[in-house]
Each structure stands twice: as C-alpha cells, then as structure tokens.
Amino acid sequence: MVQPINNYTVIDKKLLAGIFKQYAIECRTTPLYEHLSLKIADDPELLELAAFTKDKQPLPNMLFAAVHYLLLNDTQEELADFYPNLKITNRPIEEAFPIFKAFCEKQYDTIKHLIATRATQTNGINRCAYLVPVIASIAAKENKSVHLVEIGPSAGLNLWWEDYKIQYEKETTFVEYGASDSKVVLKTMLKGDFMPRLDQPVNIASRIGIDQNPVDLRQKDQADWLKALIWPNHTNRFGRMEAAVELACDRTQNFLIKGDTIPDFRAAIDSIPRDQLVIIYHTHVLYQFSQQERESFWQMLEEVSKERDFYYINAECTRTQRIKHETADTPVELVTYKNFQKTETLVAITNGHADWIQFIQENWNL
Ligand SMILES: C[S@@+](CC[C@H](N)C(=O)[O-])C[C@H]1O[C@@H](n2cnc3c(N)ncnc32)[C@H](O)[C@@H]1O
C-alpha cells in the first residue's frame, strides 16, 4: 500500500489536485488520461506518489509515462486493455481507474524511481515534413552536399528523414517524398494549395546532433521511455515512433553529441570546413532555454556569420516567434546568412506535431 511521504499540507494536496485537473483539460483528446487525471485529482495516495516527480518536471506526464513504460513490457497486465496502442479492446474507460490504482500500488517503488529520476522527452518525427522541403530547396539552389547540424535533436530521428516516406495530403490527392518502401510513414495535411518542389535530390555530407540529454536508441529502456511519453490513443504517432526506433536503433550514435552550451554548439559548427554548405536547425527546443541563453545562441550565430555563410531553420512556438510572425501556431523560419547579409523568411506555418503545414508560397523564393 502507498506509504505516506514527506509532510504535505492540505494546500499542497490541493495544488497537486489542481495540476491533475488542469492536465485533464489539456489532454481532452486522450479520454483515458482525461478520465484518470480527474480521478487522481481526488485520490490522496496517488497524488502523493506523483509528488515524487523530479523537480521542474510535469507530474501528470511523468506518472502516466511511468505506468505506460511498464505496460510496454507487460501487455498482459489488465490495465493494458485501456491502451489503444497496446491492445484492441473496447473496455469502457470508466472501468479503468481501480485497475490503474491497483497497478500503481503493485509497482509503487518502480514508478517512484522512474518519476524521481527521469525527465520528459520527445522526438516529433513528423516535423521532418516541413524540414525536408526547405533543406531540399537549399541543397538544389547551392548545388552542394549538405552538412546538417541539429540543436536539441533528442534521439536524432529528425536527422534520418531521407529514409522515411513522407505523405503530403491535400483533400483526395497526395504527394509523396522519400523512401517509398520505408516502414516509417509520416503524414501531414497541406493547408493552402502550394507545395514546394520535392523532386530535388539531397546529398547529406554529414550530420551532427547536439543535445543536453541525447537519447541512445540502442538502449531499450531509453527507446521505451520515448515511446511511453506518447499518449496512448495517438496510435499513428506511436506506430511511427516504433518504426523509426527500429530503423535507427542499430545505427552508429556517433552523430549525437552530448552538449548544451554555446561553446558546444559553436564547436560543432566549426568542425565543418568553411567552404561547405551547413544547415543548422532546431524544432521545439528554444522554449527550454532561458531568455539569456536564447540571446546568447542567436549572438553566436551572428558571430559565425562573420566567418562563413550558412542557413538556419527554426520552428519554435515561443511567444516571441508567434508575435513576430503574427500567428497562433508554429512559424517555420528560414534565416539565410550569405555574404555578411542576413535574410529572414517565414516559409511555413504548422502545428506542434506537423499534422498540418501551410507553406507560404510568396516567401518560397529560396
Ligand atoms: C521537446 S524536445 C524536441 C526534440 C526534437 N527537436 C524534436 O522536435 O522532436 C527538446 C529537446 O531539446 C533538448 N535541449 C533542451 N535544452 C537544451 C540545450 N540547452 N542544449 C541542448 N539541447 C537542449 C532536450 O534535451 C530535448 O531533447
């Protein structure tokens, strides 16, 4: 049974309950988590367990991920009946909570250890769907092989896009890019009529990813943790992740470097000869930087531009970027540093997981 911990006050419990109630609102598209969050909010023992979550990590995400992580390796558990990505059953969600709670009690120590030691982590593979056309256009224009430098690549899955099949759907038609027989199939809806050219070959000369917490997919527990953070009814995302992990897990991990400082990023860029074509990019990373770190990062890019030409793509849903591009969604921005001139272009708007993309036709003159 759950042991009482620490010295929570009534106010703390109210605070924790409030966090789970808020999460229930945020995860409305995942009825299982919505239902469980509301039940947990009224359950002092589960709130106490969730409170073991590592500092600065979101409690509900961590508790649900820990449970999901354990189920991935034990789909015989009755609780797995409620996870559409693990089993096809039609059990009503209203039956889930007592089974969820019993599972948490049985696995109490393991869950406590997982949430106390791990952190949330994602790798949104579908984001390749907007990166690829930009990179392909740059490569075609420069007619050179490309050196890729990704900041905050997580497991580095957005550095292997030429091995994926990407489908761009527009009503009943779709355009396809990449490896037609790939098991990793990315899908996105096109908003607007414009689709950039995709028939331009890209030669990758090298790839480097620098992350403060790189995920080593050869370690099954790391790959499973990445999967566990996906909401269970997002079966497409889950399937994509499973296929991508299978594709990438036996590849060399040398391209992934552990690092999180400006000198680390600078060293990676400087490792590429100055006459080579470099594309630096990051997606959904800078919101984890402090404002000071963001300023230093951009300043570093300015310094680099005094020594070489390069291209820089970012997709960040930060307030600053949204205001700058007058959108409530995620702007995809291309910054060209060429001959000491800097040009910023909004090339697309998208949502967090690139379920849809609107390429901005008038700006697509790369
Ligand atoms: C939300 S994930 C996005 C991962 C990937 N870019 C994607 O779009 O799927 C943010 C990533 O940024 C990394 N990160 C955060 N701050 C960082 C820093 N200062 N230096 C390097 N990586 C960082 C995290 O470890 C994590 O892998």
Ligand as a Chemical Component Dictionary entry (heavy atoms), coordinates in Angstrom:
data_LIG
# 
_chem_comp.id                   LIG 
_chem_comp.type                 NON-POLYMER 
_chem_comp.pdbx_formal_charge   0 
_chem_comp.three_letter_code    LIG 
# 
loop_
_chem_comp_atom.comp_id 
_chem_comp_atom.atom_id 
_chem_comp_atom.alt_atom_id 
_chem_comp_atom.type_symbol 
_chem_comp_atom.charge 
_chem_comp_atom.model_Cartn_x 
_chem_comp_atom.model_Cartn_y 
_chem_comp_atom.model_Cartn_z 
_chem_comp_atom.pdbx_ordinal 
LIG C1  C1  C 0  10.843 18.999 -26.887 1  
LIG S1  S1  S 1  12.318 18.181 -27.277 2  
LIG C2  C2  C 0  12.333 18.368 -29.065 3  
LIG C3  C3  C 0  13.229 17.351 -29.702 4  
LIG C4  C4  C 0  13.346 17.492 -31.219 5  
LIG N1  N1  N 0  13.928 18.744 -31.581 6  
LIG C5  C5  C 0  12.012 17.327 -31.864 7  
LIG O1  O1  O 0  11.490 18.298 -32.436 8  
LIG O2  O2  O -1 11.466 16.218 -31.832 9  
LIG C6  C6  C 0  13.556 19.349 -26.760 10 
LIG C7  C7  C 0  14.968 18.807 -26.847 11 
LIG O3  O3  O 0  15.862 19.889 -26.592 12 
LIG C8  C8  C 0  16.909 19.430 -25.761 13 
LIG N2  N2  N 0  17.505 20.596 -25.089 14 
LIG C9  C9  C 0  16.902 21.454 -24.247 15 
LIG N3  N3  N 0  17.762 22.421 -23.862 16 
LIG C10 C10 C 0  18.929 22.172 -24.484 17 
LIG C11 C11 C 0  20.207 22.799 -24.504 18 
LIG N4  N4  N 0  20.472 23.902 -23.783 19 
LIG N5  N5  N 0  21.157 22.257 -25.266 20 
LIG C12 C12 C 0  20.936 21.149 -25.989 21 
LIG N6  N6  N 0  19.747 20.503 -26.007 22 
LIG C13 C13 C 0  18.765 21.010 -25.271 23 
LIG C14 C14 C 0  16.218 18.442 -24.836 24 
LIG O4  O4  O 0  17.133 17.559 -24.224 25 
LIG C15 C15 C 0  15.290 17.736 -25.816 26 
LIG O5  O5  O 0  15.923 16.654 -26.446 27 
# 
loop_
_chem_comp_bond.comp_id 
_chem_comp_bond.atom_id_1 
_chem_comp_bond.atom_id_2 
_chem_comp_bond.value_order 
_chem_comp_bond.pdbx_ordinal 
LIG C1  S1  SING 1  
LIG S1  C2  SING 2  
LIG S1  C6  SING 3  
LIG C2  C3  SING 4  
LIG C3  C4  SING 5  
LIG C4  N1  SING 6  
LIG C4  C5  SING 7  
LIG C5  O1  DOUB 8  
LIG C5  O2  SING 9  
LIG C6  C7  SING 10 
LIG C7  O3  SING 11 
LIG C7  C15 SING 12 
LIG O3  C8  SING 13 
LIG C8  N2  SING 14 
LIG C8  C14 SING 15 
LIG N2  C9  SING 16 
LIG N2  C13 SING 17 
LIG C9  N3  DOUB 18 
LIG N3  C10 SING 19 
LIG C10 C11 SING 20 
LIG C10 C13 DOUB 21 
LIG C11 N4  SING 22 
LIG C11 N5  DOUB 23 
LIG N5  C12 SING 24 
LIG C12 N6  DOUB 25 
LIG N6  C13 SING 26 
LIG C14 O4  SING 27 
LIG C14 C15 SING 28 
LIG C15 O5  SING 29 
# 
